[in-house]
Amino acid sequence: MRTELLNAFDMLAPHCEVSAALCEEAARGSLDMPTALHAICTQLGLPQARAADLERSLTAGQTCGLFEKITVLTWRARNCPLMQELAPFLHGAKLYRTRVHQDVDIVDAVLTKPPAPSKVSAQLESMLQGSRNFKDTRQLLPAISESAHRSFGVMTPFFDEVGAKVVLNLFERTPAGDRYLILRTTKEGSPPSALTAVRVDLSRLGVAVLNFRLDRPDAPGNETFHSKAVLADDTAAYVGSSNMNQWSFEYSLELGLYVRGRAAARIAAVLQAVRAVSAPM
């Protein structure tokens, strides 16, 4: 196989769900003239919501001379014969990906947007992809708790009255038998004050409340944590910036990842280690 064809395949294969049809359409000559991005979506039978995916394919194709960006939103094809050769290979890659391949890790971005009016939210929505492909933190956390079968855990260094209600709701939703909440005491050794209001209910639900702030007799300071995680079994986890407090749920921009697969199992191993060294609070 020629180097030119291989290089083009390497650039477009990661986008094969869109680039296969794109190259096939370009090979017919229908993109020889500058064409608007939304019009290309229509020609390919793609919803306008896929415009960002299409633009990524066009940008990848531009690096190997297949497409040219004419204006901010218009493109034209440049090497139709090469795209005619390339299209069957990309269709094969698409079939393999959709019918055979399984990712070891599945990762989604998770977002909590600040309340309106928010400059960063407005800026995000003005961009081509917007916030459509982000999962919402407030919706995701209950879904994780409900998906747990054996074990469900929450790990948060910051915990107030608002967060306590959220955490209690998560443990009420989960069918998992093994339930644990990892917090940390204050520097003075006191539990978070918000724990008092939900302590009886957490006990009723069988939630083990643990303290991960350890004394270090031979070194200054304490051993503690700043990680935020919500874990279902060893198969799905949220890890990110969101604390279990009012500031995170109602005011701040929070960004995290929803991971499933091998990465979730690695996160589970970390939380198992933390549980092993933590003491009941």
C-alpha positions in Angstrom: 0.0 0.0 0.0 1.3 3.4 -0.9 2.7 5.7 1.7 0.3 8.5 0.7 -2.7 6.3 1.2 -1.4 4.9 4.5 -0.7 8.4 5.9 -4.2 9.5 4.9 -5.8 6.4 6.5 -3.8 7.1 9.7 -5.2 10.6 9.9 -8.8 9.8 9.2 -9.3 6.3 10.8 -9.8 7.8 14.3 -12.8 9.6 12.8 -14.0 6.8 10.6 -17.7 7.0 11.7 -17.8 10.3 9.8 -14.8 10.3 7.5 -15.8 7.1 5.6 -19.0 8.8 4.3 -17.1 12.1 3.9 -14.5 10.6 1.6 -17.1 8.6 -0.4 -19.1 11.8 -0.9 -16.0 13.8 -1.9 -15.0 11.1 -4.4 -18.3 11.7 -6.2 -17.2 15.3 -6.9 -20.0 16.9 -4.8 -17.5 18.8 -2.6 -15.3 20.3 -5.3 -16.8 23.7 -4.7 -16.6 25.5 -1.2 -19.4 24.0 0.8 -20.7 25.1 4.2 -20.3 22.7 7.1 -24.0 22.4 7.8 -24.6 21.6 4.1 -22.0 18.9 4.2 -23.8 17.4 7.2 -27.0 17.3 5.2 -25.3 15.7 2.2 -23.8 13.0 4.4 -27.2 12.4 6.1 -25.7 13.5 9.5 -27.6 15.5 12.1 -26.3 19.0 12.6 -25.3 17.9 16.2 -22.5 16.0 14.5 -21.0 19.1 12.9 -18.2 19.1 15.4 -17.3 15.5 14.5 -17.4 16.4 10.9 -15.1 19.4 11.4 -12.6 17.3 13.2 -12.6 14.9 10.2 -12.1 17.7 7.7 -9.3 19.2 9.8 -7.6 15.8 10.0 -8.0 15.5 6.2 -6.5 19.0 5.7 -3.2 17.9 7.3 -2.7 15.3 4.5 -4.0 17.4 1.6 -7.5 15.9 1.2 -9.5 19.0 2.1 -9.0 22.7 2.2 -10.7 25.2 4.6 -11.9 28.1 2.5 -13.6 30.3 5.2 -14.5 29.7 8.9 -17.3 27.3 8.0 -16.7 26.3 4.4 -14.6 23.5 3.0 -13.8 21.9 -0.4 -12.2 18.6 -1.5 -8.7 18.6 -3.0 -7.7 15.0 -3.8 -10.8 13.1 -4.9 -8.9 10.2 -6.5 -7.1 9.5 -3.2 -10.4 9.7 -1.3 -12.0 7.2 -3.7 -9.2 4.7 -2.8 -9.5 5.6 0.9 -13.2 5.3 1.4 -13.4 1.4 1.4 -10.7 1.2 4.0 -12.4 3.7 6.3 -15.7 1.8 5.9 -13.9 -1.3 7.0 -12.4 0.5 10.0 -15.9 1.8 10.9 -17.4 -1.8 10.7 -14.6 -3.1 12.9 -15.1 -0.4 15.5 -18.9 -0.6 15.6 -19.3 -4.4 15.4 -16.1 -6.0 16.9 -13.9 -3.6 18.9 -14.5 -3.0 22.6 -12.6 -0.2 24.4 -10.7 -1.2 27.5 -11.7 2.2 29.0 -14.7 4.3 28.3 -14.4 7.9 29.4 -16.9 10.7 29.4 -16.4 14.3 30.5 -18.6 15.5 33.3 -19.5 19.1 33.9 -21.2 21.3 36.5 -21.9 24.7 35.0 -22.0 27.8 37.2 -25.5 29.4 37.6 -26.7 31.9 35.1 -25.6 34.5 34.2 -22.3 32.8 33.6 -19.6 34.1 31.1 -17.9 30.7 30.8 -21.2 28.9 30.1 -22.1 31.5 27.5 -18.7 31.1 25.9 -19.0 27.3 25.9 -22.5 27.4 24.3 -21.2 29.8 21.6 -18.6 27.2 20.5 -19.5 24.7 17.8 -19.8 21.7 20.1 -21.2 23.6 23.1 -21.9 21.5 26.2 -24.0 18.9 24.5 -21.5 16.1 24.9 -20.8 16.7 28.6 -22.6 14.6 31.2 -24.2 16.6 34.0 -22.6 15.9 37.5 -26.0 16.2 39.3 -27.6 13.6 37.0 -24.6 11.3 36.8 -23.9 10.7 40.5 -27.4 9.2 41.2 -27.0 7.0 38.1 -23.7 5.7 39.4 -25.2 4.9 42.8 -28.1 3.0 41.2 -25.7 1.0 39.0 -23.7 -0.5 41.9 -24.5 -4.1 42.7 -21.9 -5.1 45.3 -20.2 -2.0 46.6 -20.8 1.8 46.5 -18.5 4.4 47.9 -18.1 8.2 48.1 -14.8 9.9 48.9 -14.8 13.7 49.6 -12.6 16.0 51.6 -15.2 18.8 51.8 -18.6 18.0 53.2 -21.3 20.5 54.3 -25.1 20.4 54.9 -26.0 20.5 51.2 -23.5 17.8 50.4 -24.7 15.7 53.3 -28.2 15.6 51.8 -26.8 14.7 48.4 -24.7 11.9 49.9 -27.6 10.5 51.9 -29.7 10.4 48.8 -27.0 8.5 46.9 -26.8 5.9 49.6 -30.6 5.6 49.7 -30.7 5.0 46.0 -28.0 2.3 45.8 -28.8 -1.4 45.9 -25.2 -2.3 46.9 -24.7 -4.0 50.2 -21.2 -2.7 50.9 -21.5 1.1 51.5 -18.8 3.5 52.7 -18.2 7.2 53.0 -14.6 8.5 53.3 -14.3 11.9 54.9 -11.5 13.6 56.9 -11.6 15.2 60.3 -10.6 18.8 60.9 -7.0 19.5 61.9 -8.2 19.5 65.4 -9.6 16.0 65.0 -13.3 16.8 64.9 -15.7 15.2 62.3 -17.2 17.6 59.7 -20.1 19.4 61.5 -22.5 18.5 58.7 -22.1 14.8 59.5 -24.2 15.2 62.7 -27.5 15.8 60.8 -27.2 12.6 58.7 -25.2 10.3 61.0 -28.2 8.3 62.2 -29.6 7.9 58.7 -26.3 6.7 57.3 -26.0 4.2 60.2 -29.5 3.0 59.4 -28.5 2.4 55.8 -25.4 0.5 56.8 -22.9 3.1 55.6 -19.4 2.8 57.1 -18.1 6.4 57.7 -14.4 6.5 57.7 -11.7 9.1 58.5 -8.7 9.4 56.3 -6.6 11.9 58.2 -3.7 10.0 59.7 -1.2 11.1 62.3 2.5 11.1 61.2 4.5 10.7 64.4 7.8 10.7 62.5 7.0 13.5 60.0 5.3 16.9 60.1 1.6 17.2 59.2 -1.0 14.6 58.5 -1.5 12.0 55.8 -4.8 12.9 54.2 -6.5 13.4 50.8 -7.9 15.9 48.3 -9.3 13.4 45.8 -13.0 13.4 45.0 -14.5 10.1 43.8 -17.8 8.2 43.6 -17.4 4.5 42.8 -19.8 1.7 41.8 -18.2 -1.7 42.4 -14.9 -1.7 40.4 -16.6 -1.0 37.1 -17.7 2.7 37.1 -16.4 5.8 38.8 -16.7 9.6 38.8 -13.4 11.4 39.6 -13.0 15.1 39.4 -13.2 18.4 41.1 -16.7 18.3 42.6 -16.8 18.2 46.4 -19.9 17.3 48.4 -20.8 20.8 49.3 -23.0 23.7 48.3 -20.2 25.6 46.6 -19.6 22.7 44.1 -23.3 21.9 43.5 -24.6 25.5 43.2 -21.9 28.0 42.4 -18.7 26.6 40.8 -17.6 25.3 37.5 -16.7 21.7 38.2 -15.1 19.3 35.7 -14.5 15.6 36.1 -14.5 12.2 34.3 -16.9 9.3 34.2 -14.8 6.2 33.7 -15.8 2.6 33.1 -13.5 -0.4 32.5 -9.9 -1.0 33.5 -9.5 2.6 34.8 -12.4 2.2 37.1 -10.8 -1.0 38.5 -7.6 1.0 39.2 -9.6 3.7 41.0 -11.3 1.0 43.0 -7.9 -0.4 44.1 -6.9 3.1 45.4 -10.1 3.4 47.4 -9.6 -0.1 48.8 -6.1 1.0 50.0 -7.6 4.1 51.6 -10.3 2.0 53.3 -7.7 -0.3 54.7 -5.8 2.5 56.5 -8.7 4.6 57.5 -10.4 4.5 60.9 -14.1 4.7 61.7 -15.1 8.3 62.3 
